[in-house]
Amino acid sequence: MHTVTSEQSPPDTEGAISPAFGAYLRYFLHLGTFGFGGPIATVGYMQRDLVEQRRWIAERDFLDGIALGQTMPGPLAAQVVMWVGYLRARAVGALVTAVAFILPSFVIVLTVAYFYVRYQGLSWVQALFYGIAPGVMAIIGVAAYKLARTTNKKDPKLWAVSGALFMITAVTETEIAYLFVGAGLVVMLIEAPPAFLFRRLRNPILLAVGHSFLFGAATLATNVSLFLFFLKAGAFIFGSGLAIVPFLRSGVVEQHHWLTEAQFLDAVAMGLITPGPVVITATFIGYLVGGLVGAIVATVGIFTPIYLGVVVPGRWFLRYRDNPHVKAFVRGATAAAAGAIAGAAFVLTRQAVDDIPTVIIALVALALLLRFRVKEPLIVGLAAVAGLIFY
């Protein structure tokens, strides 16, 4: 049986050199500006720079941040950035480093969104996104495959979870967020059933309260609805930033009708071609829905649960990081996320790939991703050029 220690393990600070906090901020501003390549690459940059070269953080402390990111919902790179800030200055440090990391991509996406809204009717803009859309579909499809392969390995029940979520998402053309939680609970019950379930079950009451809170925003003003929607979205990002794609599509296209299918694909593209976390897509969507205020509201909303997922359990995380219940829940939720991403890719591909040129763009993008491992921003750029040629 898993044994939980009574005291939190002390930070491994041996050999670490702690500079002034301003040095951290300058580093994360630079990383947020030039950190292309996705979350794994960004975390790799941090390990190289902060652990191996500058020795600002002990390796054990850094790996704890990665473990926390894999346990809590949210994009891994942003979580590790917040963890570094948390180690240096607790909740305030996590907030400030997060702002420094997110600010460059926020400004870039906001600028692009402004010109997108202003010039959306121009034929060359339409041509760009005509090519970008099928390229993005290839990226999302490969991301779903890699996430499922990494998480599920050879576990048949996890592949069953992924398959079920794929079918549900593809057939209903919507994404049910609670299925992520349900999948996590099912796998937890199979692999590590909590002892209290055999005594008394209070979960239905808690779920009812959560349901009422999350869905009570329907009659509020648009900006409040935006905030609550993205607040909920940030709590269901398991395994990859792209896990948010099916959830966002269901909400902004099908439920609230804030964006068209084409606009949503363009928003996802913005998150892929800019540095920083993919979930900065929220900024683009928020601007299209509510201008500058909407962009700020959506961005704050989506990063709030991610921030809380770092600073709230931070003090106790080391004590429970190997808890079998937590690990089983995360495995199930991540398997569900992989299936939902694949289902969303299937639905969106039917919209974006509808003629011979877009089929060619999608297939070439797949080949570049799988055979030559070309980075996502370059794929989107090449797809945009192809769109100008074929449109």
C-alpha positions as CSV (number, residue, x, y, z in Angstrom):
1,M,0.0,0.0,0.0
2,H,1.2,3.5,-0.8
3,T,2.5,5.3,2.3
4,V,2.2,9.0,2.6
5,T,4.9,10.7,4.6
6,S,4.0,13.1,7.4
7,E,6.4,15.9,6.4
8,Q,7.0,17.6,3.1
9,S,10.4,16.8,1.6
10,P,12.7,19.8,1.8
11,P,13.7,21.5,-1.5
12,D,16.9,20.3,-3.0
13,T,18.8,23.6,-3.1
14,E,22.3,22.1,-3.0
15,G,24.4,23.7,-5.8
16,A,21.7,26.1,-6.9
17,I,22.6,29.8,-7.3
18,S,19.7,32.2,-6.7
19,P,19.9,35.5,-8.6
20,A,17.8,38.6,-8.1
21,F,14.1,38.1,-9.0
22,G,14.4,40.5,-11.9
23,A,16.8,38.1,-13.6
24,Y,14.0,35.5,-13.6
25,L,11.6,38.0,-15.1
26,R,14.0,39.0,-17.9
27,Y,14.6,35.3,-18.7
28,F,10.8,34.5,-18.9
29,L,10.1,37.5,-21.0
30,H,12.8,36.3,-23.4
31,L,11.4,32.7,-23.3
32,G,7.9,33.9,-23.9
33,T,9.1,35.9,-26.9
34,F,11.3,33.3,-28.6
35,G,10.1,30.0,-27.1
36,F,8.9,28.3,-30.2
37,G,8.5,24.5,-30.6
38,G,5.7,23.6,-28.2
39,P,5.6,22.7,-24.5
40,I,8.2,19.9,-24.4
41,A,10.7,22.1,-26.2
42,T,10.0,25.0,-23.9
43,V,10.5,22.9,-20.8
44,G,13.7,21.6,-22.4
45,Y,14.9,25.2,-22.8
46,M,14.2,25.9,-19.2
47,Q,16.1,22.8,-18.0
48,R,19.1,23.6,-20.2
49,D,19.2,27.3,-19.1
50,L,18.0,27.3,-15.5
51,V,19.3,23.9,-14.3
52,E,22.3,22.9,-16.3
53,Q,23.9,26.2,-17.4
54,R,22.9,28.9,-15.0
55,R,22.2,26.6,-12.0
56,W,19.4,28.8,-10.7
57,I,17.3,25.8,-9.8
58,A,18.3,22.4,-8.4
59,E,17.4,19.5,-10.8
60,R,15.2,17.9,-8.2
61,D,13.1,21.0,-7.7
62,F,12.7,21.4,-11.5
63,L,11.6,17.8,-11.9
64,D,9.1,18.4,-9.2
65,G,7.6,21.2,-11.3
66,I,7.3,18.8,-14.3
67,A,5.6,16.2,-12.0
68,L,3.1,18.8,-10.8
69,G,2.4,19.9,-14.3
70,Q,1.6,16.3,-15.3
71,T,-0.7,15.9,-12.3
72,M,-2.7,19.1,-12.5
73,P,-4.8,20.4,-15.5
74,G,-3.0,22.9,-17.6
75,P,-0.3,23.4,-20.3
76,L,3.0,22.0,-19.0
77,A,5.3,24.9,-20.0
78,A,3.2,27.5,-18.2
79,Q,2.9,25.3,-15.2
80,V,6.7,24.8,-14.9
81,V,7.2,28.6,-15.3
82,M,4.7,29.2,-12.5
83,W,6.4,26.5,-10.4
84,V,9.8,28.2,-10.8
85,G,8.3,31.5,-9.6
86,Y,6.5,29.7,-6.8
87,L,9.8,28.3,-5.5
88,R,11.4,31.8,-5.6
89,A,8.6,33.9,-4.1
90,R,5.5,31.7,-3.5
91,A,2.1,32.8,-4.9
92,V,3.4,36.3,-5.9
93,G,6.4,34.8,-7.7
94,A,4.3,32.4,-9.6
95,L,2.0,35.2,-10.7
96,V,4.7,37.5,-11.9
97,T,6.7,34.9,-13.8
98,A,3.5,33.7,-15.4
99,V,2.7,37.3,-16.6
100,A,6.3,37.7,-17.9
101,F,6.0,34.4,-19.9
102,I,2.5,35.0,-21.2
103,L,2.8,38.7,-22.0
104,P,4.8,38.5,-25.3
105,S,2.4,36.0,-26.9
106,F,-0.6,37.9,-25.6
107,V,0.7,41.1,-27.3
108,I,1.5,39.2,-30.5
109,V,-1.9,37.5,-30.7
110,L,-3.8,40.7,-29.8
111,T,-2.0,42.5,-32.6
112,V,-2.8,39.8,-35.1
113,A,-6.4,39.7,-33.9
114,Y,-6.7,43.5,-34.5
115,F,-5.6,43.2,-38.1
116,Y,-7.6,40.0,-38.6
117,V,-10.8,41.7,-37.7
118,R,-9.9,44.8,-39.7
119,Y,-8.9,43.1,-42.9
120,Q,-10.7,39.7,-42.7
121,G,-12.6,40.4,-45.9
122,L,-9.5,40.8,-48.1
123,S,-8.9,38.0,-50.5
124,W,-5.2,37.5,-49.5
125,V,-6.2,37.0,-45.8
126,Q,-8.8,34.5,-46.9
127,A,-6.1,32.7,-49.0
128,L,-3.7,32.5,-46.1
129,F,-6.2,30.8,-43.8
130,Y,-7.5,28.6,-46.6
131,G,-4.1,27.0,-46.5
132,I,-3.5,27.3,-42.7
133,A,-6.7,25.3,-41.8
134,P,-5.7,21.9,-43.3
135,G,-2.2,22.4,-41.9
136,V,-3.6,22.9,-38.4
137,M,-5.7,19.8,-38.8
138,A,-2.6,17.7,-39.5
139,I,-1.0,19.2,-36.4
140,I,-4.0,18.4,-34.2
141,G,-4.2,14.9,-35.5
142,V,-0.6,14.1,-34.9
143,A,-0.8,15.7,-31.4
144,A,-3.7,13.4,-30.5
145,Y,-1.8,10.3,-31.7
146,K,1.3,11.2,-29.8
147,L,-0.6,12.0,-26.6
148,A,-2.5,8.7,-26.8
149,R,0.7,6.7,-27.6
150,T,2.6,8.3,-24.7
151,T,-0.2,8.0,-22.1
152,N,-1.9,4.8,-23.1
153,K,1.2,2.7,-24.1
154,K,-0.1,-0.9,-24.2
155,D,-2.9,-0.5,-21.7
156,P,-6.2,-1.7,-23.3
157,K,-8.5,0.1,-20.9
158,L,-6.8,3.5,-21.6
159,W,-7.1,2.9,-25.4
160,A,-10.7,2.0,-24.8
161,V,-11.2,5.3,-23.0
162,S,-9.5,7.2,-25.9
163,G,-11.6,5.3,-28.5
164,A,-14.9,6.0,-26.6
165,L,-14.1,9.8,-26.4
166,F,-13.1,9.8,-30.1
167,M,-16.4,8.3,-31.1
168,I,-18.6,10.4,-28.8
169,T,-16.9,13.6,-30.0
170,A,-16.9,12.7,-33.7
171,V,-20.6,11.5,-33.7
172,T,-22.1,14.2,-31.5
173,E,-19.7,17.0,-32.9
174,T,-19.4,18.3,-29.4
175,E,-17.2,17.8,-26.4
176,I,-18.6,16.9,-23.0
177,A,-16.1,18.2,-20.4
178,Y,-17.4,16.0,-17.6
179,L,-16.4,12.9,-19.6
180,F,-12.7,13.9,-18.8
181,V,-13.5,13.8,-15.1
182,G,-15.6,10.7,-15.5
183,A,-12.8,8.8,-17.4
184,G,-10.3,9.8,-14.7
185,L,-12.6,8.5,-12.0
186,V,-13.3,5.2,-13.8
187,V,-9.6,4.5,-14.2
188,M,-9.0,5.5,-10.6
189,L,-11.7,3.1,-9.4
190,I,-10.2,0.3,-11.5
191,E,-6.5,0.9,-10.6
192,A,-6.7,2.4,-7.1
193,P,-10.2,2.5,-5.6
194,P,-10.3,4.8,-2.6
195,A,-11.1,3.1,0.7
196,F,-13.8,5.7,1.6
197,L,-15.9,4.5,-1.3
198,F,-16.6,1.4,0.6
199,R,-17.9,3.4,3.6
200,R,-19.8,6.4,2.3
201,L,-20.1,8.1,-1.1
202,R,-20.7,11.9,-1.0
203,N,-19.4,12.7,-4.6
204,P,-22.9,13.1,-6.2
205,I,-23.6,16.2,-4.0
206,L,-20.2,17.7,-4.8
207,L,-20.8,17.1,-8.5
208,A,-24.2,18.7,-8.4
209,V,-22.8,21.8,-6.7
210,G,-20.0,22.0,-9.3
211,H,-22.5,21.6,-12.2
212,S,-24.6,24.5,-10.9
213,F,-21.6,26.7,-10.5
214,L,-20.0,26.0,-13.9
215,F,-23.2,26.4,-15.9
216,G,-24.8,29.3,-14.1
217,A,-23.2,31.9,-16.4
218,A,-25.6,31.5,-19.3
219,T,-27.8,34.5,-18.5
220,L,-25.0,36.9,-17.6
221,A,-23.3,39.6,-19.7
222,T,-21.0,38.5,-22.5
223,N,-17.7,39.3,-20.8
224,V,-18.8,37.5,-17.6
225,S,-19.8,34.5,-19.8
226,L,-16.4,34.7,-21.5
227,F,-14.6,34.7,-18.2
228,L,-16.6,31.8,-16.7
229,F,-16.4,29.8,-20.0
230,F,-12.6,30.1,-20.2
231,L,-12.3,29.5,-16.4
232,K,-13.9,26.2,-16.9
233,A,-11.9,25.5,-20.0
234,G,-8.6,26.0,-18.1
235,A,-9.7,23.3,-15.6
236,F,-10.0,20.7,-18.3
237,I,-6.7,20.9,-20.1
238,F,-5.3,17.4,-19.6
239,G,-2.1,16.1,-21.2
240,S,-1.6,18.9,-23.9
241,G,-2.6,22.4,-24.6
242,L,-4.4,21.1,-27.7
243,A,-6.7,19.2,-25.4
244,I,-8.6,22.4,-25.1
245,V,-9.5,22.4,-28.8
246,P,-12.6,20.2,-28.7
247,F,-13.8,21.9,-25.6
248,L,-13.4,25.4,-27.1
249,R,-15.1,24.3,-30.4
250,S,-18.1,23.0,-28.5
251,G,-18.5,26.2,-26.5
252,V,-17.6,29.0,-28.9
253,V,-19.0,27.5,-32.1
254,E,-21.9,25.2,-31.1
255,Q,-23.1,26.5,-27.8
256,H,-22.6,30.3,-27.7
257,H,-22.2,30.9,-31.5
258,W,-19.5,33.4,-30.8
259,L,-17.4,32.3,-33.8
260,T,-17.9,30.5,-37.1
261,E,-16.1,27.2,-37.8
262,A,-13.6,29.0,-40.0
263,Q,-12.9,31.7,-37.4
264,F,-12.3,29.0,-34.8
265,L,-9.7,27.3,-37.0
266,D,-8.0,30.6,-37.5
267,A,-7.9,31.1,-33.7
268,V,-6.3,27.7,-33.2
269,A,-3.7,28.6,-35.8
270,M,-2.8,31.7,-33.9
271,G,-2.1,29.7,-30.8
272,L,0.2,27.4,-32.8
273,I,2.3,29.9,-34.7
274,T,3.0,32.2,-31.8
275,P,5.5,31.6,-29.0
276,G,4.3,30.6,-25.5
277,P,1.4,28.3,-24.6
278,V,-1.1,27.1,-27.2
279,V,-4.0,28.2,-24.9
280,I,-3.2,31.8,-25.8
281,T,-5.8,31.0,-28.4
282,A,-8.2,32.3,-25.8
283,T,-6.8,35.8,-26.3
284,F,-7.7,35.7,-30.0
285,I,-11.2,34.3,-29.4
286,G,-11.8,36.9,-26.6
287,Y,-10.8,39.7,-28.9
288,L,-13.1,38.5,-31.7
289,V,-16.0,38.3,-29.2
290,G,-15.5,41.3,-27.0
291,G,-12.6,43.4,-28.3
292,L,-9.7,44.3,-26.0
293,V,-11.7,43.8,-22.8
294,G,-12.9,40.4,-24.1
295,A,-9.3,39.4,-24.9
296,I,-8.1,40.3,-21.4
297,V,-11.1,38.6,-19.7
298,A,-10.6,35.4,-21.7
299,T,-6.9,35.3,-21.1
300,V,-7.3,35.8,-17.3
301,G,-10.1,33.3,-17.2
302,I,-8.2,30.5,-18.9
303,F,-5.0,31.0,-16.9
304,T,-6.6,31.4,-13.5
305,P,-7.3,27.6,-12.8
306,I,-3.8,26.8,-14.2
307,Y,-2.3,29.3,-11.7
308,L,-4.3,28.0,-8.8
309,G,-3.4,24.4,-9.8
310,V,0.2,25.3,-9.1
311,V,0.1,27.6,-6.0
312,V,-2.7,25.9,-4.1
313,P,-1.3,22.4,-4.0
314,G,2.3,23.7,-4.1
315,R,2.9,23.4,-0.3
316,W,1.6,19.8,-0.1
317,F,2.5,18.5,-3.6
318,L,5.7,16.7,-2.7
319,R,3.9,14.8,-0.1
320,Y,1.3,13.4,-2.5
321,R,3.0,13.3,-5.9
322,D,3.2,9.5,-5.9
323,N,-0.3,8.9,-4.6
324,P,-1.8,6.1,-6.7
325,H,-5.3,7.6,-6.8
326,V,-4.0,10.9,-8.3
327,K,-1.8,9.1,-10.8
328,A,-4.7,6.8,-11.9
329,F,-7.1,9.7,-12.3
330,V,-4.6,11.7,-14.4
331,R,-4.0,8.7,-16.7
332,G,-7.7,8.3,-17.3
333,A,-8.3,12.0,-17.9
334,T,-5.4,12.2,-20.3
335,A,-6.5,9.2,-22.2
336,A,-9.9,10.8,-22.6
337,A,-8.3,14.1,-23.7
338,A,-6.4,12.2,-26.5
339,G,-9.6,10.7,-27.8
340,A,-11.5,14.0,-27.6
341,I,-8.7,15.8,-29.6
342,A,-8.8,13.1,-32.3
343,G,-12.6,13.4,-32.4
344,A,-12.4,17.2,-32.7
345,A,-9.8,16.8,-35.5
346,F,-12.1,14.5,-37.4
347,V,-15.0,17.0,-37.1
348,L,-12.9,20.0,-38.0
349,T,-11.2,18.2,-40.9
350,R,-14.5,17.7,-42.6
351,Q,-15.0,21.4,-42.7
352,A,-11.4,22.5,-43.5
353,V,-10.4,19.8,-46.0
354,D,-13.0,19.9,-48.7
355,D,-11.2,20.0,-52.1
356,I,-8.1,18.7,-53.8
357,P,-5.7,21.6,-52.8
358,T,-6.6,21.3,-49.1
359,V,-6.2,17.5,-49.2
360,I,-2.7,18.0,-50.6
361,I,-1.8,20.6,-48.0
362,A,-3.1,18.3,-45.2
363,L,-1.2,15.3,-46.5
364,V,2.1,17.2,-47.0
365,A,1.8,18.6,-43.5
366,L,1.3,15.1,-42.1
367,A,4.4,13.9,-44.0
368,L,6.5,16.8,-42.7
369,L,5.4,16.3,-39.2
370,L,5.7,12.5,-39.1
371,R,8.7,11.9,-41.4
372,F,10.8,15.0,-41.0
373,R,9.5,16.3,-37.6
374,V,9.2,19.8,-38.9
375,K,8.1,22.2,-36.1
376,E,4.5,23.4,-35.9
377,P,5.0,27.1,-36.6
378,L,7.0,26.3,-39.8
379,I,4.2,23.9,-40.8
380,V,1.6,26.7,-40.4
381,G,3.8,29.1,-42.3
382,L,4.3,26.7,-45.2
383,A,0.5,26.0,-45.2
384,A,-0.2,29.7,-45.4
385,V,2.1,30.0,-48.5
386,A,0.4,27.1,-50.1
387,G,-2.9,28.8,-49.4
388,L,-1.8,31.9,-51.3
389,I,-0.7,29.7,-54.2
390,F,-3.9,27.5,-54.4
391,Y,-6.6,29.8,-53.4
